[in-house]
Amino acid sequence: MKKTIFIILMQFTLYINSLEVESSIIESVKSSYIEFNNYIGPHLFYNTIDEIRSIGSYLANDITPNVRSSGNYNNKYIINHFPKTEWEIRELTCDIFEISNTALIDNSNNIELIISQYLIDNYKYNLDDADLLAHLILVYNAVYRGDYDHYSTIYTSESRIESDASKLGIDVNYSKWPGNTFIYIPLSDKINIGKLDSINSDILIEDEVIKRIKLQDENSIELREQIVDFKEKELDEITTDLDNKKSELEILESSVDSSNTDKNIETIENSEEILNDNSEKIITLQSEVVDKEVLIEKKEEQITKLRDNLAEDKNSLIKSTTNDNKKYYTFILNRSDAENYFGQLVNLDDSGAVINRSSINSVRNNKIVEQSGFTYFIAGGNKSNQIITLGKVNSRTLELVKWATANCFESSDIIFTGNKLYSLIIVENRYYIGEFDTDLNLVRRSAVSLNQNSYIINKSGSFYIQGDDNNIKLINLSDFISEE
């Protein structure tokens, strides 16, 4: 899965004897959509991709294959490695990635980055394959969220470290991740480092998996193209491996024929020993060759089916586009829960159909201002690393242009006058009218504080407001305090 990513510079030890990820267990994911409710809005501070990925590298550094071990990143993110016991046959070895209650993570993409880098450093996957696998692992754990019977049946008994079933897997809502998330990474006992066929990648072409992710049509097509490319590379590896085994088999069969014609009595004892050893190898190789040939036939059928379905969908896909001269309406979809209002900006056509939507899903009220091709709104969150402030998007594309940095009142109205924006800001727990330029820089604010629920009337260079003493007042722009 191709994403805009930076390759992390930190390098940790790559374990030669690491266990390979067993993707086949992920094949059991169920149908219907999974859409992670990430926080999309302004933050107080931002971590770089490298910084997020380095968490995965840090966790991998303390994991030892075939031995129960664990990695701990500042008591925020924990990885536990659980090898299966000697008497367990069907149960799987696994890693469990835990998000503690002190973690500040609110986007599933960041979880994928951590897991991806962990797979790169501990199991030696390349970047693209690790990203794709991390994505599937997250979907799998969302599907089986809270299913204690599933996790306890599938995985080694050693991995049952959490008795609260509701914490197993991952919730689709970011607010429920800290302290309530145990992500299972299923592993196999067979080690095949660096080989694509060491992962049961059949899961990547199952329709039920693709349906678990809420994707736009163009992204779905791109993802499926990448899966086909992956499957073809995998097929090439299997075919090369088959050719190598056939060559090895021919050499061994020739050596057996030579041993049968060797009449030197002095070497007959050694020849019999070599003959027996080679005969066993021949039987093993013959079985492996047959298995590979059957597997290749299956893979070829899968790729053909996937390519045919992809071509059909490409031909029938009608993409929604917004013509520059076509009329559209900006609308806020209410995504509120029991505690908060969360809206998402969308564009509608004349029929009311959604023709475009913003990725921002944290709009705090239903008040927006549209001016000169841009839409202004208040969005954000109140978690420890979040802020509620003014935002600016391109009205037609709904792509983010900029966030303000001042803390705004979530229920504030937005007033546009004199090429300036006005909204309520919070300074030391008191409410003021803040004046912003169109680049969302806070220029100045009122000297008088307001009741947070004050009704505001704009009157040509002044405002009627209700002060925090509950008296109605007229405040003039000339009395505003500069923030420069």
C-alpha positions as CSV (number, residue, x, y, z in Angstrom):
1,M,0.0,0.0,0.0
2,K,1.6,3.2,-1.1
3,K,1.5,6.1,1.3
4,T,3.3,9.3,1.6
5,I,6.0,8.2,3.9
6,F,9.6,9.0,4.9
7,I,12.1,6.2,5.3
8,I,13.2,6.2,8.9
9,L,17.0,6.5,9.4
10,M,17.1,4.6,12.6
11,Q,18.3,1.0,12.1
12,F,18.0,-1.8,14.6
13,T,19.2,-5.4,14.7
14,L,17.4,-7.6,12.2
15,Y,16.8,-11.0,13.7
16,I,17.8,-13.8,11.3
17,N,15.7,-16.4,13.2
18,S,12.6,-14.2,13.6
19,L,9.2,-15.8,13.1
20,E,7.2,-14.9,10.0
21,V,3.8,-13.3,10.1
22,E,1.1,-15.8,9.4
23,S,-1.4,-13.9,7.3
24,S,-3.6,-16.9,6.8
25,I,-5.4,-16.4,10.1
26,I,-6.4,-12.9,8.9
27,E,-8.3,-14.7,6.1
28,S,-11.1,-15.3,8.5
29,V,-12.2,-11.6,8.7
30,K,-15.9,-11.1,8.2
31,S,-17.8,-9.0,5.7
32,S,-19.1,-5.4,6.0
33,Y,-17.3,-2.2,6.3
34,I,-14.7,-1.1,8.9
35,E,-14.1,2.6,9.0
36,F,-11.7,3.9,11.7
37,N,-13.0,7.0,13.4
38,N,-9.7,8.9,13.6
39,Y,-9.3,12.4,14.9
40,I,-8.7,14.7,12.0
41,G,-8.1,18.2,13.2
42,P,-5.5,20.6,14.7
43,H,-3.0,19.5,17.3
44,L,-0.9,21.3,19.9
45,F,2.2,19.6,18.5
46,Y,2.9,17.1,15.7
47,N,5.2,14.1,15.5
48,T,7.1,13.4,12.3
49,I,6.7,10.1,10.4
50,D,10.2,9.2,11.4
51,E,9.4,9.8,15.1
52,I,6.3,7.6,14.9
53,R,8.1,4.8,13.1
54,S,11.0,4.9,15.6
55,I,8.6,3.6,18.2
56,G,8.3,0.4,16.3
57,S,12.0,0.1,15.9
58,Y,12.5,0.7,19.7
59,L,10.0,-2.1,20.5
60,A,11.6,-4.5,18.1
61,N,15.0,-4.0,19.6
62,D,14.0,-5.9,22.8
63,I,12.2,-8.9,21.2
64,T,14.1,-12.2,21.0
65,P,12.6,-14.9,18.7
66,N,11.5,-18.2,20.1
67,V,11.7,-16.8,23.6
68,R,9.0,-14.9,25.5
69,S,10.2,-11.3,25.5
70,S,8.8,-7.8,25.5
71,G,9.5,-4.3,24.5
72,N,8.3,-1.2,26.3
73,Y,8.3,2.4,24.9
74,N,7.9,4.8,27.9
75,N,5.0,2.8,29.3
76,K,2.9,4.0,26.4
77,Y,3.3,1.3,23.8
78,I,4.2,-2.3,24.7
79,I,4.9,-5.4,22.6
80,N,4.8,-8.9,24.0
81,H,6.2,-11.9,22.1
82,F,4.5,-15.3,22.9
83,P,6.0,-18.4,21.4
84,K,3.7,-21.4,21.5
85,T,4.5,-24.2,24.0
86,E,5.9,-27.6,23.0
87,W,2.5,-29.4,23.5
88,E,0.5,-26.9,21.5
89,I,-0.2,-28.0,17.9
90,R,-2.8,-25.8,16.3
91,E,-2.4,-22.7,18.5
92,L,-0.4,-19.9,17.0
93,T,2.6,-18.0,18.3
94,C,1.8,-14.3,18.4
95,D,2.9,-10.8,19.2
96,I,0.5,-8.5,21.1
97,F,0.8,-4.8,20.6
98,E,-0.7,-2.9,23.6
99,I,-1.7,0.8,23.7
100,S,-1.5,1.9,27.4
101,N,-3.8,4.6,29.0
102,T,-1.0,7.2,28.8
103,A,-0.6,7.0,25.0
104,L,-1.5,10.0,22.9
105,I,-2.5,8.4,19.7
106,D,-5.7,9.3,17.8
107,N,-5.1,8.1,14.2
108,S,-5.1,4.5,13.0
109,N,-2.5,5.5,10.4
110,N,0.0,6.2,13.2
111,I,-0.7,2.7,14.7
112,E,0.0,1.2,11.3
113,L,3.3,3.1,11.0
114,I,4.4,1.7,14.4
115,I,3.4,-1.9,13.6
116,S,4.9,-1.6,10.1
117,Q,8.3,-0.5,11.4
118,Y,8.2,-3.2,14.0
119,L,7.7,-5.8,11.2
120,I,10.6,-4.3,9.2
121,D,13.0,-4.4,12.1
122,N,12.0,-7.6,13.7
123,Y,10.8,-9.7,10.8
124,K,12.7,-8.1,7.9
125,Y,9.9,-7.1,5.6
126,N,10.4,-4.3,3.1
127,L,8.6,-1.0,3.6
128,D,5.7,-1.5,1.2
129,D,4.9,-5.1,2.3
130,A,5.1,-4.1,6.0
131,D,2.8,-1.2,5.4
132,L,0.2,-3.4,3.7
133,L,0.5,-6.1,6.3
134,A,0.1,-3.6,9.2
135,H,-3.0,-2.3,7.6
136,L,-4.5,-5.8,7.3
137,I,-3.6,-6.6,10.9
138,L,-5.4,-3.6,12.1
139,V,-8.6,-4.5,10.2
140,Y,-8.4,-8.1,11.4
141,N,-8.2,-6.9,15.1
142,A,-11.1,-4.5,14.5
143,V,-13.2,-7.3,13.1
144,Y,-12.6,-9.5,16.2
145,R,-12.8,-6.7,18.7
146,G,-14.0,-8.1,22.1
147,D,-14.2,-11.7,20.8
148,Y,-12.5,-13.6,23.6
149,D,-13.4,-17.0,22.2
150,H,-11.7,-16.2,19.0
151,Y,-8.4,-15.0,20.5
152,S,-8.3,-17.7,23.2
153,T,-8.9,-20.5,20.6
154,I,-6.5,-19.3,17.9
155,Y,-3.5,-18.2,20.0
156,T,-1.2,-19.9,22.4
157,S,-2.4,-20.0,26.0
158,E,0.6,-18.0,27.0
159,S,-0.9,-14.9,25.3
160,R,-3.9,-14.7,27.5
161,I,-2.6,-11.8,29.5
162,E,-5.9,-9.8,29.4
163,S,-9.0,-11.2,30.9
164,D,-11.3,-8.3,29.9
165,A,-12.6,-9.4,26.6
166,S,-13.7,-5.8,25.7
167,K,-10.0,-4.8,25.4
168,L,-9.0,-7.5,22.9
169,G,-8.4,-6.2,19.4
170,I,-9.0,-2.6,18.5
171,D,-12.0,-0.3,18.6
172,V,-12.9,1.7,15.5
173,N,-13.2,4.9,17.7
174,Y,-9.8,6.5,18.6
175,S,-11.1,7.7,21.9
176,K,-11.3,4.1,23.1
177,W,-7.8,3.1,22.3
178,P,-5.7,4.2,25.3
179,G,-5.8,1.5,27.9
180,N,-8.2,-0.7,26.0
181,T,-6.3,-2.1,23.0
182,F,-4.5,-5.4,22.6
183,I,-3.6,-5.9,18.9
184,Y,-2.7,-9.5,18.0
185,I,-0.1,-10.1,15.4
186,P,-0.4,-13.8,14.3
187,L,2.9,-15.6,13.7
188,S,3.9,-18.9,12.2
189,D,6.6,-21.3,13.3
190,K,8.1,-21.6,9.8
191,I,10.9,-19.1,9.1
192,N,11.4,-17.9,5.6
193,I,13.0,-14.5,6.0
194,G,12.7,-12.1,3.0
195,K,10.4,-14.3,0.9
196,L,7.0,-13.0,-0.1
197,D,5.5,-16.5,-0.1
198,S,6.3,-16.9,3.6
199,I,3.2,-14.8,4.2
200,N,-0.1,-16.3,3.2
201,S,-0.9,-13.4,0.9
202,D,-4.2,-14.9,-0.4
203,I,-5.9,-12.7,2.2
204,L,-4.9,-9.7,0.0
205,I,-7.2,-10.8,-2.9
206,E,-10.2,-11.7,-0.8
207,D,-13.2,-9.4,-1.5
208,E,-14.3,-9.6,2.1
209,V,-11.0,-7.9,3.3
210,I,-11.2,-5.0,0.8
211,K,-14.8,-4.4,1.9
212,R,-13.7,-3.9,5.5
213,I,-12.1,-0.6,4.6
214,K,-14.1,2.4,3.7
215,L,-12.3,3.6,0.5
216,Q,-13.0,6.0,-2.3
217,D,-13.4,4.2,-5.6
218,E,-10.1,5.5,-7.0
219,N,-8.2,4.3,-3.9
220,S,-9.8,0.9,-4.1
221,I,-8.7,0.5,-7.7
222,E,-5.2,1.6,-6.8
223,L,-5.0,-0.8,-3.8
224,R,-6.2,-3.7,-5.9
225,E,-3.6,-2.9,-8.6
226,Q,-0.9,-3.0,-5.9
227,I,-2.2,-6.4,-4.7
228,V,-2.0,-7.8,-8.2
229,D,1.6,-6.5,-8.5
230,F,2.4,-8.1,-5.2
231,K,0.8,-11.4,-6.2
232,E,2.8,-11.5,-9.4
233,K,6.0,-10.9,-7.6
234,E,5.1,-13.6,-5.2
235,L,4.4,-16.0,-8.1
236,D,7.8,-15.2,-9.6
237,E,9.5,-16.1,-6.4
238,I,7.6,-19.4,-6.1
239,T,8.4,-20.2,-9.7
240,T,12.1,-19.5,-9.2
241,D,12.1,-21.6,-6.1
242,L,10.4,-24.4,-8.1
243,D,13.1,-24.2,-10.8
244,N,15.8,-24.4,-8.1
245,K,14.3,-27.5,-6.5
246,K,13.9,-29.2,-9.9
247,S,17.6,-28.5,-10.6
248,E,18.6,-29.9,-7.2
249,L,16.4,-32.9,-7.8
250,E,18.0,-33.7,-11.2
251,I,21.5,-33.5,-9.6
252,L,20.5,-35.9,-6.8
253,E,18.9,-38.3,-9.2
254,S,22.0,-38.3,-11.3
255,S,24.1,-39.0,-8.3
256,V,21.9,-42.0,-7.4
257,D,22.3,-43.4,-10.9
258,S,26.0,-43.0,-10.6
259,S,26.1,-44.8,-7.3
260,N,24.1,-47.7,-8.7
261,T,26.7,-48.2,-11.5
262,D,29.7,-48.0,-9.2
263,K,31.2,-51.4,-9.0
264,N,34.2,-50.5,-6.9
265,I,33.9,-52.9,-3.9
266,E,36.2,-50.8,-1.8
267,T,33.8,-47.9,-2.0
268,I,30.5,-49.8,-1.9
269,E,29.9,-49.2,1.8
270,N,30.3,-45.4,1.4
271,S,28.2,-45.5,-1.8
272,E,25.3,-47.3,0.0
273,E,25.3,-44.7,2.8
274,I,25.3,-41.8,0.2
275,L,22.6,-43.6,-1.8
276,N,20.3,-43.9,1.2
277,D,20.8,-40.3,2.2
278,N,20.2,-39.0,-1.3
279,S,17.2,-41.2,-1.7
280,E,15.6,-39.6,1.3
281,K,16.4,-36.2,-0.1
282,I,14.9,-37.1,-3.5
283,I,11.6,-38.2,-1.9
284,T,11.4,-35.0,0.1
285,L,12.2,-32.9,-3.0
286,Q,9.7,-34.7,-5.2
287,S,7.0,-34.0,-2.7
288,E,8.0,-30.3,-2.5
289,V,8.1,-30.0,-6.3
290,V,4.5,-31.4,-6.5
291,D,3.3,-29.0,-3.8
292,K,4.9,-26.0,-5.6
293,E,3.4,-27.0,-8.9
294,V,-0.1,-27.2,-7.3
295,L,0.5,-23.9,-5.5
296,I,1.6,-22.1,-8.7
297,E,-1.5,-23.3,-10.6
298,K,-3.6,-21.9,-7.8
299,K,-1.8,-18.6,-7.7
300,E,-2.1,-18.2,-11.5
301,E,-5.8,-18.7,-11.3
302,Q,-6.1,-16.2,-8.5
303,I,-4.2,-13.6,-10.4
304,T,-6.2,-14.1,-13.5
305,K,-9.5,-13.8,-11.6
306,L,-8.3,-10.7,-9.8
307,R,-7.1,-9.0,-13.0
308,D,-10.3,-9.8,-14.8
309,N,-12.4,-8.3,-12.0
310,L,-10.2,-5.3,-11.8
311,A,-10.5,-4.6,-15.5
312,E,-14.3,-5.0,-15.3
313,D,-14.5,-2.5,-12.4
314,K,-12.2,0.0,-14.2
315,N,-14.4,-0.1,-17.2
316,S,-17.7,0.3,-15.3
317,L,-16.4,2.9,-12.8
318,I,-17.9,6.3,-13.2
319,K,-15.9,8.8,-11.1
320,S,-17.7,11.8,-9.6
321,T,-15.9,15.0,-10.6
322,T,-16.7,18.6,-9.9
323,N,-16.6,20.8,-12.9
324,D,-15.3,24.3,-12.2
325,N,-18.5,25.9,-13.5
326,K,-20.8,23.4,-11.8
327,K,-22.8,24.6,-8.8
328,Y,-22.2,23.0,-5.4
329,Y,-23.3,23.6,-1.9
330,T,-21.2,23.2,1.3
331,F,-22.9,21.1,3.9
332,I,-21.9,19.8,7.4
333,L,-22.7,16.1,8.0
334,N,-23.4,15.6,11.7
335,R,-21.2,12.9,13.2
336,S,-22.0,13.7,16.8
337,D,-21.9,11.1,19.6
338,A,-23.5,11.2,23.0
339,E,-20.9,13.6,24.4
340,N,-19.7,15.8,21.5
341,Y,-20.7,17.3,18.2
342,F,-18.4,16.2,15.3
343,G,-19.2,17.4,11.8
344,Q,-17.6,16.7,8.4
345,L,-17.6,19.2,5.6
346,V,-19.0,17.9,2.3
347,N,-20.1,19.4,-1.1
348,L,-23.5,18.6,-2.5
349,D,-24.8,18.9,-6.0
350,D,-28.3,20.1,-7.0
351,S,-29.7,16.7,-6.3
352,G,-28.3,16.6,-2.8
353,A,-25.8,13.9,-3.6
354,V,-22.4,14.1,-1.9
355,I,-19.8,14.9,-4.6
356,N,-16.8,15.7,-2.4
357,R,-15.9,15.4,1.3
358,S,-13.2,16.8,3.6
359,S,-11.0,14.5,5.6
360,I,-11.6,16.7,8.6
361,N,-14.1,15.1,10.9
362,S,-13.9,17.3,13.9
363,V,-16.0,20.3,13.0
364,R,-17.4,21.6,16.3
365,N,-20.6,23.4,15.3
366,N,-22.7,24.2,12.3
367,K,-21.4,27.7,11.6
368,I,-19.2,28.3,8.6
369,V,-18.2,31.3,6.5
370,E,-17.5,31.1,2.7
371,Q,-15.4,33.9,1.2
372,S,-13.3,34.2,-2.0
373,G,-13.2,30.5,-2.6
374,F,-12.4,29.4,0.9
375,T,-14.5,28.0,3.8
376,Y,-13.8,28.9,7.4
377,F,-15.0,26.8,10.4
378,I,-14.1,25.8,13.9
379,A,-12.8,22.3,14.5
380,G,-10.6,20.3,16.8
381,G,-10.6,18.3,20.0
382,N,-10.0,18.7,23.7
383,K,-7.7,15.8,24.3
384,S,-4.3,16.5,25.7
385,N,-2.6,16.9,22.4
386,Q,-5.5,18.6,20.6
387,I,-6.8,22.1,20.2
388,I,-10.1,23.7,19.1
389,T,-9.4,26.5,16.6
390,L,-10.3,28.1,13.3
391,G,-9.7,26.1,10.1
392,K,-9.6,27.1,6.4
393,V,-10.2,24.8,3.4
394,N,-10.5,25.3,-0.3
395,S,-14.3,25.5,-0.8
396,R,-14.3,23.4,-4.0
397,T,-11.8,20.7,-3.1
398,L,-12.3,20.9,0.7
399,E,-8.5,20.4,1.1
400,L,-7.0,21.9,4.2
401,V,-5.2,25.2,3.7
402,K,-4.3,26.2,7.3
403,W,-5.1,26.0,11.0
404,A,-5.0,28.9,13.4
405,T,-3.1,28.5,16.6
406,A,-5.3,30.4,19.0
407,N,-7.7,28.4,21.2
408,C,-11.3,29.1,20.1
409,F,-14.6,28.5,21.8
410,E,-16.1,25.4,20.2
411,S,-19.7,26.9,20.0
412,S,-18.5,30.3,18.7
413,D,-20.1,32.0,15.7
414,I,-17.8,33.2,12.9
415,I,-18.2,36.8,11.6
416,F,-16.6,38.0,8.4
417,T,-16.4,41.8,7.9
418,G,-13.8,44.2,6.6
419,N,-11.7,41.3,5.2
420,K,-11.3,40.0,8.8
421,L,-12.7,37.0,10.7
422,Y,-14.0,37.3,14.3
423,S,-14.7,34.5,16.7
424,L,-14.6,33.8,20.4
425,I,-11.2,32.9,21.7
426,I,-10.2,31.6,25.2
427,V,-7.4,33.3,27.1
428,E,-6.7,32.2,30.7
429,N,-10.3,30.7,30.9
430,R,-11.9,34.0,29.8
431,Y,-13.7,34.6,26.5
432,Y,-12.8,37.4,24.1
433,I,-13.6,38.4,20.5
434,G,-10.5,37.5,18.5
435,E,-9.7,39.2,15.2
436,F,-8.0,37.0,12.6
437,D,-6.7,37.8,9.1
438,T,-7.6,35.5,6.2
439,D,-4.4,33.5,6.9
440,L,-5.8,32.8,10.3
441,N,-3.2,34.8,12.2
442,L,-4.7,36.2,15.4
443,V,-4.1,40.0,15.0
444,R,-5.8,41.4,18.1
445,R,-8.6,40.7,20.6
446,S,-11.2,42.6,22.5
447,A,-10.1,44.2,25.8
448,V,-13.5,43.3,27.4
449,S,-14.2,39.7,28.2
450,L,-17.6,38.1,27.2
451,N,-20.1,35.7,28.5
452,Q,-19.3,32.5,26.6
453,N,-22.8,32.2,25.3
454,S,-23.1,35.9,24.4
455,Y,-25.1,36.8,21.3
456,I,-23.0,39.1,19.1
457,I,-24.2,41.8,16.7
458,N,-21.8,43.3,14.3
459,K,-22.3,47.0,13.8
460,S,-19.9,48.6,11.4
461,G,-16.7,48.7,13.4
462,S,-18.2,47.7,16.7
463,F,-20.0,44.8,18.4
464,Y,-22.9,44.5,20.8
465,I,-22.1,41.8,23.3
466,Q,-23.0,40.5,26.7
467,G,-20.1,40.8,29.0
468,D,-19.1,38.2,31.6
469,D,-20.8,40.4,34.1
470,N,-24.0,39.7,32.0
471,N,-24.4,43.4,31.0
472,I,-24.9,44.3,27.4
473,K,-22.0,46.4,26.1
474,L,-20.8,48.1,22.9
475,I,-17.2,47.3,22.2
476,N,-15.3,49.1,19.4
477,L,-12.6,47.7,17.2
478,S,-10.4,50.7,18.0
479,D,-10.3,49.4,21.6
480,F,-9.0,45.9,20.6
481,I,-5.7,44.8,22.0
482,S,-3.0,44.0,19.5
483,E,-1.5,40.5,19.6
484,E,1.6,41.3,17.7
